[in-house]
């Protein structure tokens, strides 16, 4: 019998809105938590059978980085997203993608405009990110400039297609805020890797919104695997050997500054985030 998940059976075809014009919906899936357990037991031999022991095995696999059993589950999503989000998304090369082509069809003129609360100035300490939020006035001006550019792009596109310019040339003037669509298929191991990176606070807000929706879908699909991933990857910390050694010294009562260690500024910052109260004590 085909492994199934009642929660995912109910999810198929359900549209989850994301941003102003985007969405995610489940097209199909394969496997469930039991599929991961079954694959692991093929490798390790006959094992335990209770639900509690299944959960323990899943957590063991995740904790020790045994990834291949999680590759036995797959999911296929239909996603509508801005092109600039798609260009970040497609960097995850461990999935299969089939995207709508503007060479063959005319995309609806739908462009992403951020909410005023999501408009921000350039960060002063992160070259890739947002910094302080804008005032309502500045956010309004920013949104107006975006919409002006979108209207100008549409006018140019429509003029070209009205003169029978080929679609593959006319599409060049469309902005990266233009929405596109694709089917995206990925196994559970690589999906967890995608989610860990794209739900990170340093990821761009717009792709985080998509990742958060996919995370909740995944939670409904494989709750025990998702729980293990949350505990051992999403909410966990990865430390270098020198960082672990410094933390042991601090726990032993040493009062250290970064100058007493060989850690880089960023490595030391992570240590401070973890054991800051002990340093201040």
Buried (B, 14 or more C-beta within 10 A) or exposed (E): EEBEBEBBEEBEEEEBEBBEBBBBBBBEBBBBBBBBBBBBBEEEEEEEEEEEEBBBBBBBBBEEEBBEBBBBBBBBBBBBBBBBBBEBBEEBEEBEBEBBEBEEEEBEBBBBBBEBEBBBEEEEEEEEBBEEBBEEEBBEEBBEEBEEEBEEBBEBBEEBBEEEBEBEEBBEBBBEBBBBBBBBBBBBBBBBBBBBBBBEEEBBBBBBBBBEBBBBBBBBBBBBBBBBBBEBBBEEEEBEEBBEBBBEBBEEEEEBEBEEBEBEEEBBEBBBEBBEEBBEE
